[in-house]
């Protein structure tokens, strides 16, 4: 299974979606109930939210990069098939 398919399936996987939603909900709930005086806990919750966002961004980045590779390969193939096609001219 290629990276594009794996990443796409992961984002569509109901278990993964449910787990991520529960994590977000839990962290946001903890953040709302966090005593502002407890700086360490507040910072830890912020870092946790950043890490959750990073996970999601990295999965989307894999999808975007793999789609870009596929598009580039298609354009290379088109150029091989029709040498009149100039890059950037369509």
C-alpha positions as CSV (number, residue, x, y, z in Angstrom):
1,X,0.0,0.0,0.0
2,X,1.4,3.4,-1.0
3,X,1.8,6.4,1.3
4,X,-1.1,8.3,-0.3
5,X,-3.5,5.5,0.2
6,X,-2.3,4.8,3.7
7,X,-2.6,8.4,4.8
8,X,-6.0,8.8,3.2
9,X,-7.3,5.7,4.7
10,X,-6.0,6.8,8.1
11,X,-7.9,10.1,7.9
12,X,-11.1,8.2,6.8
13,X,-10.7,5.5,9.5
14,X,-13.6,5.9,11.9
15,X,-11.6,4.6,14.8
16,X,-8.8,7.1,14.1
17,X,-11.3,9.9,13.7
18,X,-13.1,9.0,16.9
19,X,-9.8,8.8,18.9
20,X,-8.6,12.1,17.6
21,X,-11.9,13.8,18.4
22,X,-11.9,12.4,21.9
23,X,-8.3,13.5,22.4
24,X,-9.2,17.0,21.3
25,X,-12.3,17.1,23.4
26,X,-10.4,15.9,26.5
27,X,-7.5,18.3,26.1
28,X,-9.8,21.3,25.5
29,X,-11.9,20.3,28.5
30,X,-8.8,20.1,30.6
31,X,-7.7,23.4,29.3
32,X,-11.0,25.1,30.2
33,X,-10.9,23.6,33.7
34,X,-7.2,24.3,34.3
35,X,-6.3,26.6,37.1
36,X,-4.3,29.5,35.5
37,X,-2.0,29.4,38.5
38,X,-0.9,25.9,37.5
39,X,1.5,27.1,34.8
40,X,3.1,23.7,34.2
41,X,-0.3,22.0,33.5
42,X,-1.4,24.9,31.3
43,X,1.8,24.7,29.3
44,X,1.5,20.9,29.0
45,X,-2.0,21.2,27.6
46,X,-0.8,23.8,25.1
47,X,2.0,21.5,24.0
48,X,-0.4,18.6,23.8
49,X,-2.7,20.6,21.5
50,X,0.3,21.6,19.3
51,X,1.3,17.9,19.1
52,X,-2.2,16.9,18.0
53,X,-2.2,19.6,15.4
54,X,1.2,18.4,14.2
55,X,0.0,14.8,13.8
56,X,-2.9,16.0,11.7
57,X,-0.7,18.4,9.6
58,X,1.8,15.7,8.9
59,X,-0.8,13.3,7.6
60,X,-2.3,16.0,5.4
61,X,1.3,16.9,4.3
62,X,1.9,13.3,3.3
63,X,-1.3,13.3,1.2
64,X,-0.4,16.7,-0.5
65,X,3.2,15.6,-1.2
66,X,2.2,12.3,-2.7
67,X,-0.5,13.9,-4.8
68,X,2.1,16.4,-6.1
69,X,4.5,13.6,-6.9
70,X,1.8,11.8,-8.9
71,X,0.9,15.1,-10.8
72,X,4.6,15.7,-11.6
73,X,4.9,12.2,-12.9
74,X,1.9,12.6,-15.1
75,X,3.2,15.9,-16.5
76,X,6.6,14.2,-17.2
77,X,4.8,11.4,-19.0
78,X,2.7,13.9,-21.0
79,X,5.9,15.8,-22.0
80,X,7.5,12.5,-23.1
81,X,4.5,11.7,-25.2
82,X,4.2,15.1,-26.8
83,X,7.5,17.0,-27.1
84,X,5.7,20.1,-28.2
85,X,4.4,20.6,-24.7
86,X,6.5,23.2,-23.0
87,X,6.5,23.5,-19.2
88,X,4.2,26.2,-18.1
89,X,2.4,26.4,-21.4
90,X,-1.0,24.8,-21.8
